[in-house]
């Protein structure tokens, strides 16, 4: 691991074989970029990071892997976005995708294999999620893969609800001359749905499983759930250079109600997000994919992104 200066900011860099990982563990525990040195000496971005990123507005940068905690996606209460009803019956504010992605973290461990960072909640976060807990993000970097673990330790006297996730920005397309239509995906899901304006899940009609490339209209915000497997794969139609995203089955938060969510900003965006979540958005409202951590217990949600 090295500390480097990048556009006036001190960041951390890990070199693992052909892979280089760049992260800011103390700002959102954000993995920013993953690039791979190819056999011909060129470099390929796996995780996209914009060269003109505004570090002064870090939360809104479209790139890296923002951490979504305590809830992924939108939360709604009686049709009102940005609210959730806590177990005690009180309606509390909750930003879209939670509050961790631009928050202050403390780096508690760093070595040649990765890092562990722990969230430092401020008053605004405590108003949204007023519990006694520790939330940690752990990354392990390897030559052609990474693993990341989200861990919630309950130090409170009541069970804590959560439905966290990841927002991986994958560089796509990654071959010169190809378009999104040249890349297909395989989702291990029995159901595809979207989130309605009222906060309920709306199941898409039959035929959704036949849509398997990234150029299809309406693909952003599709939620693949009722999982029949733990691995989402995507890559060129020829089958080479696949990327796999696997939900680690030995973690307490792994279940068939986990979800893979697809999103991009626009037709010309140089990225497409494939996001493994503990459950669909608004889990605190409809409760599908909502998980609870008992007092004095610790639960985790782990994923692996691999090029092999």
N, C-alpha and C positions, 0 to 999 in steps of 0.2 A: 504494500500500500504506500502511496506517495501523496503528499499534500502539494497541490499545484495552484498557481494563480491562473484564473480563467476570467478574462474580461473584468479584472479588478476584484474578483471574488475568490476566496480560498476554498477549493474543492478537494475531494479525495478521489484518487485514481487507483484502480487495481488492474494489473496486467496478469492474465491467466492464459498461457499459451498464445493462441492467435486472437484471443478476446481482450478487449479493454472496456472496463466499466468505470463510469464517472458518476459521482453522487455527491449530494450535500446532506449528510446524515442529520445535521442540526436544523435544517429547514424543511419540514415536512417529511423527514426521513426519505427524501426523494432520490430514487435512482433516476438519473437524467439521461444518460446515453449508454448504449451498448453497441460497440462496433467490432467487426471481425476482419482480420487481415486475410485476404484470399490468396490462393496459391500463385496468382499472377502478380502479386504485390499490391493490388488495389485494396480498398477498404469498403466494407458494406455495413451500413447502419442497420441494426436489428431493431433497437429502440430509438425512436426519432427524438431529436432535440433541435429546435430552431436556432440557427446561428445568430439571429437578431433578438434573442429572448430578452425580455425586460426583467432583470433581477429585482427591480424595485417593486414589481407587481408579480411576484413569484407564483402566487396561487393561481393566477389566470394563464400562465404559460402553457401552451398546447404542446406538451412533450413529456417524455420520461414515463414515470409510473406514479402518479399521485395516489396517495393512500386514502381510501374512503372509510371513515370511521366517525361515529359509531354505526351509522347507517349509510348504505350505498344508494345513490339515486335520490329521487324526490321523496319527501315525506308529506303526507296530507292528513288533515283532520277535518271532516265534514266538508270536503272539497277545497279547503284552504291550504295552499302550498306553503311549505316552510314551517309546519307545525306537526307535533306528534303528541299523542296522549300517553303519558307515562303510566306505569302500573298503579301508581297511587291515585290515578284519575285526573291529575293536573295536566293541562295542555301547555306544552312548552315549545319554545322556538327551536328549529333545527335547520341549519343551512342545507342546501342541496349538496349531496355527497358528504355530509358531515362537516367537521371542522379541523381535521388533522392534516389535510394536504398542504397547507401553508403555515402550519403551526410550529412553535418552537419545540424541538426535541433535544434531549441531552444524550450525547454520545457516551454510552457506558462500556462499550467494548469495540475494539477495532484491531484487526490483524490482517495477515496476508490473504485470508480467505473471505473476508467480508466484515460486517459490522452489526452491532445491536444498538438501537436508539430507543429512548423512552420519552413518551409525550409529557410535556409540562403544561397542564391545563391552566388557562387564565380565567378571569371572572366571567367572560362571555361564554366560554365553553362550559363552565360550571352551571350557568343559568340554563343551558340546554340539556345538560347531562349531569345532574347534581349528586354524583355518587363518589364513593371512595374506591379508587381502583388504580391499577397501573396498566398502561397500554404500551406494548413494545413491538417494534418492527425489527426483524432479524433477516439479513441477507447473507447467503453463502454463494460465492462466485466460483465457477469452474471453467474449464477450457471452452466448452461449447454449451453451457447451460448455467442457469441460476436457480436457486430456491429462495423463496421469501416466506416468512412465517409471521402472521399477525397473532399476537398473544394478549389476551385480556385476563388479568389477575383481579379477582374480586376481593377487595378488602373491606367490603361493606357488610351490613347485617341482612341484606335482602338480595334476591336474585337480580342480576343485571341483564337486561335485554340488549342484543346487538345483532347487526347484520352487515358486516363490513365487507370490503372488497378492494379490488385493484382496477386501475384505469390505464393499462398498458397502451402506449402510443407506438404502434409498430409502423416502421417505414414501409410503405406500400404504394405503388409497385417498387420493387428493388432491382429490376432489370431494365437497362436502357431500351426504349422502344416498345415496352409492354405497357398495358393499361390494367385497370382494376378487373376488367372482364377476363383477363388472362390468368387470374388467380381464383382458385376454388377453395371451399372450406368444407369440413365435415364436423357437424355438431352432434354430440352423443345425447340427443334429447328426444323425448316423446311428445313434447308440447312446445309451441312457440306462441308468444303473446306480446302484447304491448300494455303500457300503463294508461288507463283512461283518465280523463280529466277529473273524475270523481275519486281517483285513487284505487279503483278496482282493476284487477287484471282482466284483459280482454283477449280471449283465445283467438288466434288467427284461423281462418278457414282452412280446410284441407287443401293441400298443394304446396304448403310452405316448405315441406321437406325437399321439394324439387328445385328450390331456389338455392343455389350453392356457389354463386360467384359474387364478387364484391361490387359489381356494377349495377345490381338490381335496384330499382326504385323502391323506396320504403324500407330498405334494409336497416338504416340507422335507428337505434332504440329498440330493435327486436330483442326479445328476451327468450333464450333457449333454456328450458327447465324440465322438470321431471326426468332427470338424467338417467340414462341407461348405461352410462360409462363415465369415466373420469377424465377423458382426454379430448380436447378440441384441437383439430389439426387444420392447417391451411398452408397453401403454397401454390406454385405454378401448376398449370394443368398437366404438365408432363410428369408430375410426381416427384421431381427432384427438389432439394432444398426446402423440405417441409419444416415448418415451425410447429411444435406441439406445446400445448398448455395443459398441464395435468394438475388436477386437484388431488393433493396427497391424501390417500384414503385413511391413513392412520391418525389423522387429526380429529378431535372431538366434533368440530363443526362441519366435517364432511358428511354430506347426505344427498339423497336424490332431489331434494329441494334446493340445492345449490343451483347457480345459474351462470350462463355465459351471455354477456350482453355485447352487442355490436353498436359502434357509434363512429361517426366522422363528422367533421364540421361542414364540408362542402364537397362538390364534385371534383374540384381541383386540389383538394388538400393532399399533401404528400404523406399522409398517414391514414391508417384505419385502426381503430381501437377494438381490441378483443379483450373483454373484461371478465375475469372470473370473480363471482360474488358469492357470498354465503347464501343468498336468496334473492328473489326479485325485488325491485324497488318498492317502497312503501310497505316493507315487511312489518313495521310496527303497527300498520293499519289493518292489513288483511291477514297477517301472522304467518303466511306461507314463507318458510325459510327464516323465520325469526328464531334465534337461539338465545338461551339463557345460561348464565354462569352462576352457579350456586355460591353462597358465601364461603369464603376461605378456599375456593377452588380456582383453577386456572384452565382456560380453554384456548384452543388455537385453530387457525385456519391457514393451511399451507398450500402453496402452489409451486410448480416447477415449470420453467420455460426452457425448452431444449431445441437444439438444432440437429440432434442425432436421434 
